[in-house]
Amino acid sequence: MCLSIVVTHSISNYLKNIEVDQAAYDQYIIWIRFALLCSTPIFILLSETLLSKNYPNGFKKGFFPKRIKYILMPYILIGLIVSYRGSERDLSSFLEVAFQKVIFGQWYGFFVIVIFQFYILHWLIGKYLARINPLGPILISFAISFAHVYCFVHIGSYQEFVLTQYPLWYKTHIFMWLFYFIVAFYIGQYYEQLITFLTAKIWIPILMTTISFGIIMYNYLEMDYTRISSERYDMLLYSVSMFFLLVALIRKFNFNNQTLVMISNFSFFIYLTHMIFLPYFVKLSLTFGENFFTYVATMTFLTIASCIGVAFLLYQNSFTRPFTGKIKYLEPTSIKNSVTSNKEPQNVNYGQ
């Protein structure tokens, strides 16, 4: 999903800098863009799924301080950098932009605010949700999320009400993400049973994904619902279906790619910083030609590589490490830990 997010913004950058034939755009690029719009919702789905799966009986002591240190602190620090880039380079302008972005969440890092709302919801009502039948909460939350997004798009008075009365950026509104929270909570609660079933009946998530994506494209082509954003009301079912399909496929084919494992360790930092690096690679990507796939692949590779490289450098110093959050890939290895934790010396293959 992290890679998909970078690809999505690389495509947006391509359309911004390259003159595109409209027929070709509608022919395949638009289909790819809509297919990838589930990336941020799945990223958020995954956070609550892991939370529910790993903390079935409530949070352990120190849960929130760790999240503030490793998630909220990088959000604030990277948000300040993004704010400075978007300001007029003077103090008053910087403070104004930083207040809008960091406090109100008006930038692509808004998902952190959503995730912290999930933390609080899980802490407040998780133990009650675990005791009741999942069907009721899932249907109610779907109705709330669908109605909220639908009314925001099609009813001007409701949109005006949200924009003027809701204190944070409209994309962080919990009603928009409530369905994802409830679904992810129960996925985590019944994870093994659910994924085992979907893996055995792989045709079910395939059919769900195909139908839900078909609805999105029908709304775009026939109903003139052209909004290209992950906050679409027809994205709710597609995101959940794609999440089920990906997990089932990975489980079914025992897919374990070490490159993706490494990237996943840096995914949070990549998500927060990729839009800082991506615009600077336009000229370099154009040296490979204006072909859509070449351009997007080059932009994605350069952006991912830059994010990982900067994260690696920042992680080497305790002063700059708060910018990255915790990256397990760069933590001391288990071999080193076992050596330092044992009193008796051991024969260790340091070359390995």
Secondary structure as UniProt FT lines:
FT   HELIX           2..17
FT   HELIX           22..24
FT   HELIX           25..29
FT   HELIX           30..36
FT   TURN            37..38
FT   HELIX           39..54
FT   TURN            56..57
FT   TURN            61..62
FT   HELIX           63..67
FT   HELIX           68..72
FT   HELIX           73..86
FT   HELIX           91..98
FT   HELIX           99..103
FT   HELIX           108..110
FT   HELIX           111..129
FT   TURN            130..131
FT   HELIX           135..154
FT   HELIX           156..165
FT   HELIX           170..172
FT   HELIX           174..189
FT   HELIX           191..200
FT   TURN            201..202
FT   HELIX           203..221
FT   TURN            233..234
FT   HELIX           235..252
FT   TURN            253..254
FT   HELIX           258..265
FT   HELIX           267..277
FT   HELIX           278..281
FT   HELIX           282..286
FT   TURN            287..288
FT   HELIX           292..314
FT   TURN            315..316
FT   TURN            318..320
FT   HELIX           321..323
FT   HELIX           328..330
FT   HELIX           334..341
//
